[in-house]
Amino acid sequence: MQIYWTKINKIIEETPEVKTFLLDCPEGYTWEEGAHIHLALEGFNAGDKPNRRLIRHMSISTLPNENSIGITTRIKEQCSEFKAILRNLDVGDEMAIFKTHSNVPLKREDKNVYLLSSGVGLATFRPLVLDYFERADNVNKIHSLNVDSSKDFLFTNIFESAPDKKFASQFVDNRKDYYEEVKNLAADKDGLFYVVGSDEFLVQNIEVLLEQGIKPDQIMLDKHARQLPEFLSSDLSI
Ligand SMILES: Cc1cc2nc3c(=O)[nH]c(=O)nc-3n(C[C@H](O)[C@H](O)[C@H](O)COP(=O)(O)OP(=O)(O)OC[C@H]3O[C@@H](n4cnc5c(N)ncnc54)[C@H](O)[C@@H]3O)c2cc1C
């Protein structure tokens, strides 16, 4: 396993609680849209075993042609040791990245694509949408629906409806409106439904989608193939 040490080149305050850390791209390092990495802080490998408290999975919120690895995360006042350290990092500080993998590349199957997310889950979808804007081949249209109770919605310059690009974006600030809208979107019985958020959020979305007649193979989760049966087994359907 190759560990890349890289430096922060910019920190963007997206909202009062959400920051994007832009990291230098190590030579020869690349990734697919929807990819995630293991992000580790200095000292994580100082002992015999890696210190898990200093490692988190993070999606890459940028595309390779943006020339930086973007990591977007919410740091609340009450936070983990990992986030507390992250909060105080500055441009020039180092981080390690390893194990890059995308579970949710954009499927180009001539279908309508629905991107369902909560909060910073939208970060996973940012590169999918940019990839679609650059090349819409074999994607009918994309519709994003994000729920964020903070009402400080993310990436609003990209997630802005653009009918000419066959792209629609909706933000809602409560779960009731969110699930009502999911039901409306699920009227498209042939669509592909990507879902990103907490496990509890995934379970609820899957329940609603299956209830509406969407099949498990139309639901894309940011989970490794071996974890999918846990979420998409037929036991979950009502
Ligand atoms: C494939 C994959 C991709 C992912 N991509 C991203 C991503 O792009 N961005 C991202 O942010 N996360 C992402 N995650 C989730 C990420 O790995 C972390 O699990 C998540 O950010 C929570 O971080 P944390 O454990 O450091 O906790 P925190 O975010 O610090 O805390 C989690 C919750 O617990 C509360 N809390 C924590 N500590 C305390 C305390 N001491 N007292 C009271 N309350 C406390 C916080 O207020 C918060 O509500 C991804 C996970 C996976 C599996």
The ligand as an SDF file (V2000), in Angstrom:
LIG
                    3D

 53 58  0  0  0  0  0  0  0  0999 V2000
  -16.7520    6.1760    1.9430 C   0  0  0  0  0  0  0  0  0  0  0  0
  -16.8550    7.2870    2.9640 C   0  0  0  0  0  0  0  0  0  0  0  0
  -16.7110    8.6100    2.5460 C   0  0  0  0  0  0  0  0  0  0  0  0
  -16.8080    9.6430    3.4810 C   0  0  0  0  0  0  0  0  0  0  0  0
  -16.6670   10.9390    3.0480 N   0  0  0  0  0  0  0  0  0  0  0  0
  -16.7340   11.9680    3.9400 C   0  0  0  0  0  0  0  0  0  0  0  0
  -16.5580   13.3100    3.5160 C   0  0  0  0  0  0  0  0  0  0  0  0
  -16.3030   13.6000    2.3400 O   0  0  0  0  0  0  0  0  0  0  0  0
  -16.6430   14.2840    4.4470 N   0  0  0  0  0  0  0  0  0  0  0  0
  -16.9050   14.0140    5.7690 C   0  0  0  0  0  0  0  0  0  0  0  0
  -16.9750   14.9510    6.5660 O   0  0  0  0  0  0  0  0  0  0  0  0
  -17.0840   12.7540    6.2070 N   0  0  0  0  0  0  0  0  0  0  0  0
  -16.9960   11.7250    5.3270 C   0  0  0  0  0  0  0  0  0  0  0  0
  -17.1580   10.4190    5.7580 N   0  0  0  0  0  0  0  0  0  0  0  0
  -17.4110   10.1870    7.2040 C   0  0  0  0  0  0  0  0  0  0  0  0
  -16.0980   10.3650    7.9710 C   0  0  0  0  0  0  0  0  0  0  0  0
  -15.2420    9.2540    7.7640 O   0  0  0  0  0  0  0  0  0  0  0  0
  -16.3350   10.5160    9.4860 C   0  0  0  0  0  0  0  0  0  0  0  0
  -16.8890    9.3440    9.9880 O   0  0  0  0  0  0  0  0  0  0  0  0
  -17.2660   11.6900    9.8000 C   0  0  0  0  0  0  0  0  0  0  0  0
  -16.8130   12.8880    9.1760 O   0  0  0  0  0  0  0  0  0  0  0  0
  -17.3350   11.9050   11.3150 C   0  0  0  0  0  0  0  0  0  0  0  0
  -16.0700   12.3170   11.7720 O   0  0  0  0  0  0  0  0  0  0  0  0
  -15.5930   12.1310   13.2590 P   0  0  0  0  0  0  0  0  0  0  0  0
  -15.6790   10.7100   13.6460 O   0  0  0  0  0  0  0  0  0  0  0  0
  -14.2000   12.7090   13.3180 O   0  0  0  0  0  0  0  0  0  0  0  0
  -16.6130   12.8610   14.1570 O   0  0  0  0  0  0  0  0  0  0  0  0
  -17.1610   14.3630   14.2790 P   0  0  0  0  0  0  0  0  0  0  0  0
  -17.6010   14.8370   12.9260 O   0  0  0  0  0  0  0  0  0  0  0  0
  -16.2400   15.2430   15.0170 O   0  0  0  0  0  0  0  0  0  0  0  0
  -18.4020   14.0790   15.1850 O   0  0  0  0  0  0  0  0  0  0  0  0
  -19.5340   13.3170   14.7910 C   0  0  0  0  0  0  0  0  0  0  0  0
  -20.7160   13.7480   15.6610 C   0  0  0  0  0  0  0  0  0  0  0  0
  -20.4670   13.4780   17.0290 O   0  0  0  0  0  0  0  0  0  0  0  0
  -20.4760   14.6790   17.7950 C   0  0  0  0  0  0  0  0  0  0  0  0
  -19.3150   14.6540   18.7320 N   0  0  0  0  0  0  0  0  0  0  0  0
  -18.0620   14.2570   18.4350 C   0  0  0  0  0  0  0  0  0  0  0  0
  -17.2610   14.3490   19.5210 N   0  0  0  0  0  0  0  0  0  0  0  0
  -18.0410   14.8450   20.5080 C   0  0  0  0  0  0  0  0  0  0  0  0
  -17.8110   15.1680   21.8630 C   0  0  0  0  0  0  0  0  0  0  0  0
  -16.5920   15.0170   22.4000 N   0  0  0  0  0  0  0  0  0  0  0  0
  -18.8340   15.6220   22.5890 N   0  0  0  0  0  0  0  0  0  0  0  0
  -20.0640   15.7670   22.0340 C   0  0  0  0  0  0  0  0  0  0  0  0
  -20.3520   15.4840   20.7780 N   0  0  0  0  0  0  0  0  0  0  0  0
  -19.3630   15.0280   20.0110 C   0  0  0  0  0  0  0  0  0  0  0  0
  -20.3090   15.8170   16.7780 C   0  0  0  0  0  0  0  0  0  0  0  0
  -20.9130   17.0370   17.2230 O   0  0  0  0  0  0  0  0  0  0  0  0
  -20.9780   15.2520   15.5710 C   0  0  0  0  0  0  0  0  0  0  0  0
  -22.3530   15.4770   15.5630 O   0  0  0  0  0  0  0  0  0  0  0  0
  -17.0650    9.3590    4.8520 C   0  0  0  0  0  0  0  0  0  0  0  0
  -17.1920    8.0310    5.2600 C   0  0  0  0  0  0  0  0  0  0  0  0
  -17.1010    7.0080    4.3270 C   0  0  0  0  0  0  0  0  0  0  0  0
  -17.2370    5.5820    4.8090 C   0  0  0  0  0  0  0  0  0  0  0  0
  1  2  1  0
  2  3  1  0
  2 52  2  0
  3  4  2  0
  4  5  1  0
  4 50  1  0
  5  6  2  0
  6  7  1  0
  6 13  1  0
  7  8  2  0
  7  9  1  0
  9 10  1  0
 10 11  2  0
 10 12  1  0
 12 13  2  0
 13 14  1  0
 14 15  1  0
 14 50  1  0
 15 16  1  0
 16 17  1  0
 16 18  1  0
 18 19  1  0
 18 20  1  0
 20 21  1  0
 20 22  1  0
 22 23  1  0
 23 24  1  0
 24 25  2  0
 24 26  1  0
 24 27  1  0
 27 28  1  0
 28 29  2  0
 28 30  1  0
 28 31  1  0
 31 32  1  0
 32 33  1  0
 33 34  1  0
 33 48  1  0
 34 35  1  0
 35 36  1  0
 35 46  1  0
 36 37  1  0
 36 45  1  0
 37 38  2  0
 38 39  1  0
 39 40  1  0
 39 45  2  0
 40 41  1  0
 40 42  2  0
 42 43  1  0
 43 44  2  0
 44 45  1  0
 46 47  1  0
 46 48  1  0
 48 49  1  0
 50 51  2  0
 51 52  1  0
 52 53  1  0
M  END
$$$$
